[in-house]
């Protein structure tokens, strides 16, 4: 019984100390969050950028016609 407890405790310590896959997991989760935000807010951002670009293009046309 003592052998099993010792083995279990060693396994727990090595499992807690082993963090080799932690960095990859964090990058994958970050990528999932970024992709989710792009999917959720992408059309709104694209619409806002297009409106600002069209407004800027119109204003530039006014400046060129005034000269």
N, C-alpha and C positions, 0 to 999 in steps of 0.2 A: 504494500500500500504506500509506504514511504517513497519507494522508487517511482510510482506513478505520480505522486504529488510533486516530487522533484522534477520529473520529466515535464509535467504540465507547467510548472513555474518557469522552467527554462524556455519552453515553447512560447509562453506569454511574453517573456522579456525579449526574446529574439523577434517576435512578431511586432512588438511595439517599437523596437529599435530599428527595424528594417523600414526605411523610407525611400527605397530606390525608385518606386513607381509613383511617388507622391508628386513630383514635378510634372510628369506627363499628364497625370490626372488633372492637376490644376490648369494646365494649358488647354486641355480638352474642354473642361467646364467653362473656362473663359471664352473659348471659341464658340461654344454653344450659346452663351449669353449674348455675345456680339451678333451672331447670326440671327438669333431670335429678335433682337432689337431692330436689326436691319429689315427683317421681314415685317415686323409690326409697324415700324415708323417710316419705312422706305418710301412708300407712295406720298406721304405727307411732306417729307423732306424734299423729294423730287419736285413736287408741285410748288413748294415755296421757292426753291432755287430757280425754277422756270419762270415764275412770276417776277422775281427780282431781276433775272437776266433780261426778260422782255422789257421791264421798266427801264433798265439801264440802257438798253439798245434804243428805246424811244427817246430817252433824254439825250443820248449822244447824237441822234438824228436831228434834234432841235438845235443843239449847239452848232452842228455843221451847217444847218440851213440859215442860222443867224449870221454867219460870217460872210 
